[in-house]
Amino acid sequence: MKRAHPFGARSTADEVLAGLDLSGKTFLVTGCNSGIGLETVRALGARGGQVIGLARTLESAREAGARAGGAFTPVACDLADLDSVEEAIQVIRGLGRPLDAVVANAGIMGPPKLTVRYGVELQFLVNHVGHFALIQGLLDRVPDGTGRIVVVSSNSSIHQAPRKGILFDNLDGHRGYKPFAFYGQSKLANVLFARELSRRLAPRRIAVNSLHPGAVGGTHLSRSVGFPFTLIVPLVQWLMKTVPQGTATQVLLAASPHAEGITGEYWADCHVAKGSRHLDDEAMATRLWKVTEDLLARHRAGALPAKATAS
């Protein structure tokens, strides 16, 4: 059900959360150390929320906590390393806390050279597989009825993903690697995962939504892009959302009563939006789920090479 509220494209995280008391709630945020991840941590912590912040290294996570303030627990989690993801799951489980919301925020975009690890292209691994594994390992810590899972996607899932959808026969990018097409594919995987997880968690009444944060200046997401994009990004940043504006939709989904009871949707500018034409393709979502589960099972069995290969 769509719910009227005053927030939109230029709303900030603080405006979305104004007046809320998040004391006693725990939020898990990946990619906590920069950009909209760091702002998510700050905004939730400023309203009394306890945040478990994940970054590639424990040092980076600790630095994020020091910058953001509030009640903060740092955890190392390299989403490109499935053993690191498993270690993070065990650390978080050991804290013994319910996770009122999980914000799958971390991501990489457009590395110019193809890198393959565990048999899949790196963006697909980090943006989709790593988050899939992390969330699956923590689902029993998310409370029934009130829990929320927020998956940060992008409108690249609409405009840059392959027209056919997920290229299941080319997940390693061996055939015609194009950085932004594969970024779009990973972001399409995000929205399909969120939609399928919403269906599977319906009996537990856990809300699962995906979102496009907007084009946001001042983040590290474009750190891996190559020329000429390294020149273009600084020139257009003044047209982009600020970091607090880019954070608004995900904190609304994580904590605002305006998103209560809404699940399985794709959001942009703090409202339900029209997503990819593949969003309602249950067969594609189900296949993606199985392919991802099979990959993780092969990894646990030691049947996948963990070493990254580049070309």
Long-range contacts (C-beta under 8 A, 24 or more apart in sequence): 1-261, 1-262, 2-262, 2-271, 2-272, 3-258, 3-259, 3-262, 5-258, 5-270, 7-248, 7-252, 7-258, 7-270, 7-271, 8-269, 8-270, 8-271, 9-214, 9-241, 9-245, 9-269, 9-270, 10-241, 10-245, 11-245, 11-248, 11-270, 12-242, 12-244, 12-245, 12-247, 12-248, 13-39, 13-40, 13-42, 13-43, 13-244, 13-247, 13-248, 13-251, 14-43, 14-46, 14-244, 15-248, 16-248, 16-251, 16-252, 16-256, 16-270, 17-43, 17-44, 17-46, 17-47, 17-251, 17-255, 17-256, 20-47, 20-255, 20-256, 20-257, 21-47, 21-48, 22-47, 22-48, 22-49, 22-255, 23-47, 23-48, 23-49, 24-48, 25-49, 25-50, 25-100, 25-101, 25-255, 26-50, 26-51, 26-52, 26-97, 26-98, 26-99, 26-100, 27-51, 27-52, 27-99, 27-100, 27-101, 27-102, 27-103, 27-254, 27-255, 28-52, 28-54, 28-92, 28-99, 28-101, 28-102, 28-103, 28-138, 29-53, 29-54, 29-103, 29-105, 30-54, 30-77, 30-79, 30-103, 30-104, 30-105, 30-106, 30-131, 30-134, 31-55, 31-105, 31-106, 31-107, 32-61, 32-64, 32-65, 32-68, 32-74, 32-105, 33-60, 33-61, 33-63, 33-64, 34-64, 34-219, 34-220, 35-216, 35-218, 35-219, 35-220, 35-221, 35-243, 35-246, 36-105, 36-152, 36-213, 36-216, 36-219, 36-243, 36-246, 36-247, 36-250, 37-64, 37-103, 37-105, 37-106, 38-64, 38-67, 38-68, 38-243, 39-243, 39-244, 39-246, 39-247, 40-103, 40-105, 40-247, 40-250, 40-251, 40-254, 41-65, 41-68, 41-70, 41-72, 42-67, 42-68, 42-69, 42-70, 43-244, 43-247, 43-251, 44-70, 44-251, 44-254, 44-255, 45-69, 45-70, 45-71, 45-72, 46-70, 47-255, 49-255, 50-97, 52-92, 52-95, 52-97, 52-99, 54-88, 54-106, 54-134, 77-134, 79-106, 79-125, 79-126, 79-127, 79-130, 79-131, 79-134, 80-117, 80-122, 80-125, 80-126, 80-130, 80-308, 81-306, 82-118, 82-129, 82-130, 82-133, 82-296, 82-299, 82-306, 83-306, 85-130, 85-133, 85-134, 85-137, 86-133, 86-137, 88-134, 89-133, 89-134, 89-137, 89-138, 92-138, 92-141, 93-137, 93-138, 93-141, 97-141, 98-141, 98-142, 98-143, 98-147, 99-138, 99-141, 99-142, 99-143, 99-147, 100-142, 100-143, 100-146, 100-147, 100-148, 101-147, 101-148, 101-149, 101-150, 101-253, 101-254, 101-255, 102-135, 102-138, 102-142, 102-148, 102-149, 102-150, 103-150, 103-152, 103-250, 103-254, 104-131, 104-134, 104-135, 104-149, 104-150, 104-151, 104-152, 104-190, 105-150, 105-152, 105-250, 106-130, 106-131, 107-152, 107-186, 107-221, 108-221, 108-223, 108-224, 109-180, 109-183, 109-221, 109-222, 109-224, 109-225, 110-179, 110-180, 110-183, 110-222, 110-224, 110-225, 110-226, 110-229, 111-179, 111-224, 111-225, 111-226, 112-179, 112-224, 112-225, 112-226, 112-227, 113-310, 113-311, 114-173, 114-177, 114-310, 114-311, 115-308, 115-309, 115-310, 116-172, 116-173, 116-174, 116-308, 116-309, 116-310, 116-311, 117-305, 117-306, 117-307, 117-308, 117-309, 118-295, 118-299, 118-304, 118-305, 118-306, 119-171, 119-172, 119-295, 119-304, 119-305, 120-171, 120-172, 120-295, 121-171, 121-172, 121-173, 121-177, 121-182, 122-308, 123-179, 123-182, 123-183, 123-185, 123-186, 124-171, 124-182, 124-185, 124-186, 124-189, 126-186, 127-183, 127-186, 127-187, 127-189, 127-190, 128-186, 128-189, 128-190, 128-193, 128-292, 129-292, 129-295, 129-296, 131-190, 131-193, 132-193, 132-292, 132-296, 133-296, 135-197, 139-201, 142-206, 143-206, 144-204, 144-205, 144-206, 145-204, 145-205, 145-206, 147-204, 147-206, 147-207, 148-206, 148-207, 148-208, 148-209, 148-253, 148-254, 148-255, 148-259, 149-194, 149-197, 149-201, 149-206, 149-207, 149-208, 149-209, 150-209, 150-210, 150-211, 150-250, 150-253, 150-254, 151-190, 151-191, 151-193, 151-194, 151-208, 151-209, 151-210, 151-211, 152-190, 152-210, 152-211, 152-213, 152-250, 153-187, 153-188, 153-190, 153-191, 153-194, 153-210, 153-211, 153-212, 153-266, 154-183, 154-184, 154-187, 154-190, 154-212, 154-213, 155-212, 155-268, 156-180, 156-183, 156-184, 156-187, 157-184, 157-187, 157-188, 157-190, 157-191, 157-212, 157-275, 157-276, 158-275, 158-276, 158-277, 159-184, 160-184, 160-187, 161-185, 161-187, 161-188, 161-276, 161-278, 165-278, 165-281, 165-284, 166-192, 166-278, 166-284, 166-287, 166-288, 168-287, 168-288, 168-291, 171-291, 177-311, 179-225, 179-226, 188-276, 188-278, 189-288, 191-266, 191-275, 191-276, 191-279, 192-278, 192-279, 192-281, 192-284, 192-285, 192-288, 193-285, 193-288, 193-289, 193-292, 194-264, 194-266, 195-264, 195-279, 195-280, 195-285, 196-282, 196-285, 196-286, 196-288, 196-289, 198-263, 198-264, 199-264, 199-282, 201-263, 202-263, 206-263, 207-253, 207-259, 207-260, 207-261, 207-262, 207-263, 208-263, 208-264, 209-253, 209-259, 209-262, 209-263, 209-264, 209-265, 209-266, 209-267, 210-265, 210-266, 210-267, 210-275, 211-249, 211-250, 211-253, 211-266, 211-267, 211-268, 212-249, 212-266, 212-267, 212-268, 212-273, 213-241, 213-246, 213-247, 213-249, 213-250, 214-240, 214-241, 214-245, 214-246, 214-249, 214-268, 214-269, 215-239, 215-240, 215-241, 216-240, 216-241, 216-242, 216-243, 216-245, 216-246, 217-241, 217-242, 217-243, 218-242, 218-243, 219-243, 219-246
